[in-house]
Amino acid sequence: MSNGWRNVLGAVVVTVGLAAPAGAAGRGDPRDPVGPAVATPTPDDLAKLTLEDLMNVEVTSVTKRTTRIADAPAAVTVITQEDIRRSGMSSIPELLRLVPGVHVGRINANKWAVAARGFNDAYSNKLLVLMDGRTVYTPAFSGVYWDMQDYLLPDLERIEVIRGPGATLWGSNAVNGVINITSKGAKETQGWLLTGRLGTEEQTAGVRYGGAVDDDTHYRAFVSARRTDDQLRADGDGANDHWASLHGGFRIDRTAGDDALTVQGEIFGARVNDTQLVLVPRPPFEFYRDNAFDTAEAFVLGRWTRTLSPTSEMSLQGYYDHFRREISRADYKLDTIDLDFQHRFAWGHGHTLTWGLGVRLTFDDVGNERTRILAPSRSTDSIVSAFVQDDVTLVPDRLHLFVGSKFEVNSYTGFEAQPNARLLWTPDERNSVWASVSRAVRTPSRWEQDGDHILAGAFSNGPGLPAGTYELVGTPDVGSETLIALEAGYRVRPAKNVRLDVAAFYNVYDNLISLDPDPPQLVLGPPLHFRVPAVVHNRMGGAAYGAEATATWQVTDAWRLSGSYSWLMVQLHFDGSRQTNLLDEREGYNPRHQAQVHSHLDVSKEVELNAHVYYTDELPKRPIPAFFRVDLGATWRPRENLSLTVGVQNLFDDRHPEFHGAHLEQRTETQRAAFVQVDWRL
């Protein structure tokens, strides 16, 4: 066993924990707290779905009740198991490239920048991500570590992506979008699954077994491993950013009468290599340092759901999660306890009310080091919340009004209210129109309130003059960023074999985080240098507006074409701030245009061909040039339970950069990759 895999195994063994999910589940899943279970289609069933069936695919993230995607009063995309399988992608952040309005930029082999409708960065702070309902948003840094969001992709049921605010139901930080990743129930994953991928840039392997205790109780257990090779620097040398991980877990589902119970637990560990820019107030002022660290997470979860009547249901859920990661040689630990209750029932004439209560406690511990300090190094924070939403039927089967609000009291900014109103009009089976107005907030991170660390670098002030450092200094009174969002959308089937979906939005932001330089301070050292503090304030505002369009054309029974286009403009301004470059950077982190086209062709029952073309516009302030990406894949099923897929990604481009944020990672380039994947079910 190599040292890398030995370190991964050690990280898994020494980190243990318990946790439970806190969100909506998929159809056919006993965790679903908002509607009756329906049969979950198998991958083969999904391959045969018509356009009408696709319009009837159900979502739960928009209203916390089971809803047809055609009747969802929001801009929502569902990545089905069929989309996952045919995409050729091997990880969750890569799969999000399929979503219009979502920008995915790969920073290096182990980091991604993912954002919806603007404000992308290595730690995108306006996008809430849930895995089986358990939030994976990190409060200390306001972002998601995408290398830790791993799963056996054949066991995922779907990924629901809300483009736009979802704060009324999901709370703070669901500002520009919500990603809800849902795995299949244990009953749908019976028997053995052996899966493996051998590629020029990545290798994966996994095994899962599912069984039954009795007719009402099913279980599964899995273990998976992943290794990702180095990306390249601009000079063609390896970037020393390879990483390897091990992941294992179990799930037990029991359904008896009106009650459903889920218990689930997982443990994850990885050994990550990185090269970071180190900033010092002496010559050479900056240099790259190779770094390797362990990261680990473990949780256990539980949810109990009871059906009280055909129109009433309640659920109680809770989880405990333990997370550990080294960040710039500072050890960060986070423990989370989350409890959530919700109840849905029909009342009066034409009303369906959903309400809930929740509490979340977080305990963090940061090992401070020379360039990054959090004071205090330990913190206990809480969020106590309540929400209510009423689905009002104004005209049966034609006109619905959704109104509600989330109310929170948190340790960072105190009381927050996040209301929402949505209107849905379905004049007939082929057309639906929706519009909404929402308020959402993004609470500040621990770094923004308590941090003091080198942000942009060390520099020389000229011959014979002391060097200087530019440092970020948090302020305890920094407040929440706020959003008022106006949205509208239209879905139509102009022909039996054509589906169109268009959404437009206008987002107004206030109290955005800004950095204001204070006068330089002379530090006697050693060494003697100037310290230029950049103090965190809420002095930036602005607007983001744009549109997204998707189309699907069933050319023949065996051939489907689909595609999307998104357009985005971000315009920011400062309110009395003396800092201006942050404005330019935040505007320039977002591609103005994105487009994609997908072709799925079933040559025969045993053979399918898939082609994908992606276009991403330039990021002028980084700078990252525009690029096309072309992926091709072919799948052969010699037997019903065995599939073999070969594919190539970035076919016409040997390598290109995708993202380079304001953090200290070196710039790398994504390479062309070829792979062979085998899935065998027994």
N, C-alpha and C positions, 0 to 999 in steps of 0.2 A: 504494500500500500504506500502511495506517495505521501510526502509530507503534507501536501495540500489537502488530500482526502483525509489524512489522519487528523489534521487540525479541524476540518469540518465536522468529523465524527465527534471530536472532543467538544466542540461548541454545542453540538446537539445534546450530548450526554449531560453536560454540566448545567444546562438551562432547562428548567421544567416549569410548568404553569398550568393554570386552569382558566377557561373562558367560555362565553356563550354569545350567540348572535343577537343583534338588536335591530333587526329590520325585516323587510318583507321578503317572502320566499317565492319560489316559482310554483307554477301549477303542478298538480299531482304531488306536491310536497307537503307532508304533514306539518311543516313549520308555517304554512301559509295562514296568517291570522285574519285574513280579510275576505275569504270566499271559499266556496266548496271546491274540493279537489276535483280535477278533471284528468283524463288520461294524458300522460306525457308521451308525445310521439317519439319513436326511435329514430336514429339517424337515417335509416332507410325510408321511414315514413316521411321525414322532412324533405328528402330528395324528391319526393313525388308531390309536394305541396303545389297547388295552383296559386295564381295571384289572389284569388278570393280567399284561399286558406291563409295566405300570408297576411292579408288584411285582418284576419280573425286571430292571428297570434296574440296572446294575452300578455299584458304588462301589469305590474303591481307597484312600481316605484312612483308613478305619477300621483295616484290618489290613495295608496295603501289599501286598495281593493282591486280584485281581478277585473280588468278592463280590456276590451279589444283594442289593438293598436289603432284601428280606424276611429275609435271613439275616445282616444286619449287627448285631453285638452292641453297639450304641451308638445314641444318639439322633442320627440323621443325616437331613438333608434334601438332596435333589438338585434344583437348579433346572435343568431341561432347556432345550435350545434352544427347544422349543415354549413353555415358561413365559416365557422371555425375550422371545420375539416377541410373545406375546399380552398381556404385562403393560403395554406402552406405556412402560416405563421406558427411559431413555437412558443410564444410567451404572451402574457396578457397585455403589456404595453404595446407590443407590436400589433396585436389584434385591434387595438383602438384606432389604428390608421384607417379602418373600414368606416369610421363614423364621420359624416360630414360635419364641419364646424369644429372638429377636434384636431389640434395640431400636435403631432408626435415628432419630437426631434431627439435622435439618439446622440447623447453626449459622449459616451465611450462604451466600452463593452459591458459595464455594469450600471450605467446611469441613463435615465431617460428624462426628458422634459415633456410633460403632457398637460395640456390645458384646453378648455373649451371657450371659444369666443374671446380669446386674447389673454394677455398678462402671463405668457408662458415663461418659465424659468426652471432651473434645476429643482427648486422647491416651489411648485405652482401652488399658491395659497388660496385659490378661490374655487377649488374643485374638491368635492367630498367624495371619497371612495369607500365603498363597503364591500366586504367579502362575506357572503352568506349573512348579510345584515350587520356584521361586526365592523365598526369603523377602523380603517387603517391610516387615518389622517393623524400625523404626529404633531401634537400641540407645541412642542418645544421649538420646532422649526417651520411649522405651517406647511407641511408637504407630505409626500408619499415616497417611501423607498421602494421603487418598482422592482428592484432585484429580489425583494422578499415576498412579492405577491406571486407565488408560484403554485401551480396545481397540475394534475393530470388533465390535459385538455379534453380527452374523450369523455371525462366524467363531469365536465361543465355542462349545465343545461342551457345557459344563455348569459349574455351580458346586456343589461339594460342601461342605456345612456340617456339621461335627460340633459338637453342643451338648454341652459337657462336656469334660473333659480329654483331650488326645491326646498327652501328654508322653512316653509310653513309646516312641512311634515318631518323634515330631517334635521332642522336646526342650523346653528351657526356654521359658517364656512361652506354651506351649499349655495354659493353665490352665483357662479357662472355655469354650474352643472353638477350632476350627481351620477356616479357610476356605481351600479349595483350588480355585483358578480355573484351568480347563483349556481351552485353545484346541484347535481341530480340527487334525488332521494335514494336511500339505500335499496329500496325495492326495485329501482330502475337500473341498478348496477350489480346484478347477481352474476356469480360465476367468476372465472379468471379473465383478467385483461393483462396481456403482455404487450408493451409498447416500447419502441426504441427508435432513435433518430441518429444517424451518422452523417455528419456534415463537415464541410471544410472549415466552418467557423464555430460550430456548436455541436455537442453530443449530449443526448439525453437518453434515459432509460427509466422504465417504471413498471411496477407490478401491482395489481389490485385484485383482491378476492372479496366477493360478496356472498353472503349466505343468509339463511333464515333460521330463527329459533323456533318459530311456529308461524301460523298463517298471518298473525298480526304483528310480528316482530322481525325486522330485517336488519342486517348489519353489513358493513364493509370495512376493510382495512387496506391501506396502500403504503407504498414507499417509492420514492422517486429520487433520481440523481441527475445533476446537470453540470456540464462543464462548458464554459464559453472562452474561446481563445482571444488573444490580444487583438485589438484594433490597431490601425496604423496611424502614425503621425504624418504630417504633411511631407516630411522628408523620406517617407517610406519605411522608417524603422518601427519596430513594435512599440506600442504605447505602455506596456507593462500594466495592463488593466484586466487581465484574465481573472476568472473567478470560478469557483466550484461550490455546489450546494448539495445537501441531503435534506429530504423532506419526507415525513411520515405522519400518518394519522388514522383515525377511525371515525365511524359514524354509526349510530344506532337509532332507528326509527320504530316507534310502536304506535299503532292506531287501534283503539278499542272503543267501539261505540261512538260516543260523541267526543271522545278525548284523543288527542294526538300528542306524543312526546318525542322530542329529539334530544339526543346527547351526542356531542361531537367534540373531538380534541385533536390537536395537531402539534407537531414540533418541527422546527426548521432551523437549520444551521448552515452557514456559508463561510468560506475563506475567500476574502476579496483582496485583490492586488490593485494598487492605485499609485499614480504619480501626481503629486500636488506641488503647486508653486508655494515656496516658502519665502516669506518676506522678513527681512532683518534690517535694522537701522545702521548698517555698516557695509562696506564693499564686500561682496558684489551686489548687495541690496536684495537680490532675489535669485533663487535657484530652484530647480526641480528636485524633489526628493521621492525616492521609491518608498512605498508604504504598503504594508500588508496587515490586515486585521480580521478578526472574527466578528460575525454578527449572528444573532440567534433570537428566536421568538418561540413561545409556547403558549397555548391557551386551551381551555376546556369551556364548553358552552352547553346550555340547556334551554329548552323552550317547551312550555306546556300550553296547548290550545284547546279550548272547549267550545263546541257548537251548542248554543243555548236554544236556538230555534232556526228555522230556515232564513230568518232575517236578522239574526243576532249571533255574535261570536266575540269571544274575548281571548286574550293571550297574555302570558306572563313569561318574561325572558330575562336572562342575566348572563354575564360572562366575566371571567377574570383572565387578563392577558399580561404576560411578562415579556418585555422587549429589551434587548441589549444591543448596542452598536458602538463601535469606536469611530469618533468623528474628529479628524485632524489630531489624532493621538489623545483625544479626550474621551473617556469612557462614559457613555450615556445609557442610563437605565430608566425604564418607564414601566410602572405597574398600573393597570387600569381595572377598575371594578365598575360594571355597568348593570343597572336594573331598569327594566322598562315594562310598562303595562299599557295595553290598549284595548278598546272595546268599540265594536261597531254594532249599530242597531237601527232599524227603521222606526220613525216616529211621525206622528201626524199624517198629513196627506202629502205624499210626494217628497218626503225628506229621508235621507240616510245620513246619520250622524256617526262620525268616527272621532273618538277622543282618546287621549292617553296622557300618562305621567311618566317621568323618567328622572333618574339621578345617575350621575357619573362622577367617580372620584379617580384622580390621577395622582401618583406619587413618583416624582422623578428625582434622579441623583446624577449630577454631572461632575466628572472628575476634571477640574479646571487645569489648564496648562498655560504656557507662557503667552500664546497669541490669542487665546479665547478664554474668557472668564464669564461665568454666570454667578451673580451674587444676589441672593444666597445660592449655594451650590445644590441645596435640596429644597423642594417645594411640594406642597400638597394643595391641589386645586380641585374645584368642584363645579359642576353644572347641574342645576335643578330645573326641570322643564315641564311644561304642559302644552298640549296642542288640542285644537278642536277644528273639525272641518265638516261642513254640511253640504251634501250633494242634493240640490233642490231641483226637482223635476218641474219645470215651468210648462212644458208641453210634452206629453208622453211620447217617447221615442224620437223626439225632434229637438227639444231645447232644454239644456241643463245649465244650471249655475252652481259653481263650486266656490264657496267662501270659507275662510278660516284664518287661523293665525297660530304661530308658535310663540310661546312666552318663556323666557329663560332668565335665570339669575346665575351669573358666572363669576368666578374669582378675578377675572381680568377687568371687566368693564361694568359689572353690576347687571341691571335689568335691561333686557332687550326684547322688543316685540317685532315679529316678522309676519305681517299679514299678506294675504293673497286673495285675489278674486279671478276666476276663470269662467268663461262663457263658451259653451259648445253648441253649435247648431248643425243638425244633420237633416237637411231637407229630404234626402232620399238615401238609398243604399250606396249610391256611387259618389256622393259628395259629403264633405264635412268641413266646417269652418270653425275656428276657435280663436279666442283672443284672451289676453290676461294682463293684469298689472300686479306687480309683486314688490315687496321690500325684503332685502336680505342683508345680513351683516357678516363681516369676517373679523373675528376677534383677534387681537394681537397675539403674537407668539411670545414665548419666554425670552427669546433672544432680543425681541424688539423692546421689551420692558426692562429686562435685567442684564442684558449682554454688554460686553465691552471687548471687542476683538478687532484685529487688523482686517480691514475690509478690502481696500483697493490696492495696497502695495506699499513698498518702501521706495523712496526716491532720493536723489541727490539734489541739493539746493544750489549747486555750482561749486567750482574749484575753491577749496579752502573753507567751505561752509559746512555746517553740520547736516547730516542726512535728516530725513523726515519720514514719518509714518502717518497714513491716513486711516483712521480707526472709526468703527461704528460704535456709538454709545447709546444704549437704550435709555428710555425714560419711563418711570413708573406710571405717569399720567397719560401715556399714549392711549388713544381710544380706538374704537372699532371703525373699520372701513364700512361704508354703507352703499347700497345699490337700490335704485328705483328702476325697475325693468318693465318696459312695454313690449309685448310680443303679440304676434298674430300668425296664423297658419291656415293652409288650405290643402286638403287631400281630395283627390279625384281619380276616378277610373273612367277616362274618356272612351275607352274601348275595353272589351272583355279581357284582352291580353296586355293592357298597358295600365300602369299605376304611376301617379305623380304625387309628390309631397313637397310643398313649399312653405318655408317659415321665414319671417323677418323679425328683427328686434331692434330696439333702441334702448341702450343701457346708460343711465346717468349715475356716475360715481361721485362720492363726496368723502372727505376725510381720508383720502388715500395716504399711505405711508410716504413721507418725504424725508430727505436727509439734508440738514442744514449745517454747513461748516461753521464751527466756532473759531475765534481767533487762535492762531497757533500758540502752542505752549512749549517752552524750552524745558527739556528733561535733561538733568545733569548726567544721567546715565549711571554706570557705563553701558554703552558709549553715549557721548553727548549727541542729542538729536532733538528735532522738533516733533511734536505730536499735534496733528491736526484732527480734532474730533469732528465726526459727522454725526450730529445728534438727530435721533429719530423724532419726527413730529407727524401730525396729520394735516399737512398743508398742500396736498395735491388733490385735484379733482379732474373731471373730464367726462368724456362719453365714448362709448363703443357702439357701433351700429353696423348692420350687415344683413345678409340673407343667405339661406341654404336651400338647395333644391336637390331632390333625388328622383330618379326615374327607373322603372323596371319594365322591361319588354319581354314577354314570353314569345320568342320568335316562332318556335315550334314546341312540340311536347318535349323534345330532347335538348333544346337550346334556349338559354335564358341570358339576356344582356341586362346589366344594371349599371348605374353610374350616379355621380353626384358632383355638385359644384358648390363652393362656398366663397363668399366675399366678405371681407372684414375691414373696417376702418377704426382706428383707435386715435383719439385726439385728447391730449391731456393738457392741463395748465396748472400753474402754481398760484397759491394764494399768499403772496407776501414772502415766499421763500427765496433765499439767496442762491439756492442750488438749481441748476438747469440741466446738467447732463443726465440725471436720472430720468427726467421726462423723455428725453430723446431715446434713451435705452429702452424704456418700457414701451414706447410706441414702436420701436424697431425690432422688438422680439417676436413680432407676429407677422406671418405671411398674409399678404392682402388677398391672394387668390390660391385656392386649392381645388383640385379636381381629381376624379378617379373613374375608371371604367373597368367592369368585371364581366368576363365571359365564362359561363358554365355550360359545357357541352357533354352530354351523355352519348358517347359513340355507340355503346351497347350496354347491356346489363352489367357487364364485367369491366368496362373501360370508360373512364371519363377524362376530359381534358379541361384544364382551368387556366385562364390567363387574366392578369391584373396589370393595369397601368395607373400609376400615381404621379401627379404633378404637384409640387410645392414651390410657391413663389419665394423670392429672395427675402432674407432677413437683413436689411441694409445696415443696421447699426452694429452687427457683430464682427465682420460681415460674413454672411453665409449666402452663396449664390443659389439661384433657383436650380432645381434638378427634377428630372424624370426618373422614375423607377419602374422597371418592367419585371414582373414575376411570371414564370410559367411552371405548370405542374401537370403530372399525369398519374392517375390512380388505376391500378389493376386489382380486381378481386377474383383470384382463381377459385376461391371458395367463399361461401356466404359469411364465414366468420374470420376471414383473413383478407387483409388489404395491404398492398405495397404501393407506396407513393415515391416518385422521384420528382425533383424540382430544382429550379435555379431562381435566385433572387438578385436584383440589380443586374439583369442580363447584359445590358449595353453600357455599363459603367463599372470600371474596375474598382473605383472607390470615390467617395465624395463626403464632405462634411455636412452635418445636419443641424447642429446646434452648438453654441458656445455661450454660456451665460455669464453672469457677473461674478461667479464663484471662482475658486482657484484651481479647478481642474484644467489640465492641458487640453488643447484642441486635438481631436482625433477625427478619423474619417472611416465611414462605414464601407465595407468591402463587398464585392460580389461573393455570393455563397451558393454552393450546391449541396444537396442533401438527398438521402434515402431514408424513408420512414416505413416502419412495419407496425401494424396493429393486429393482434391475434387474440380473439375471444374464444374461451373454452367453456 
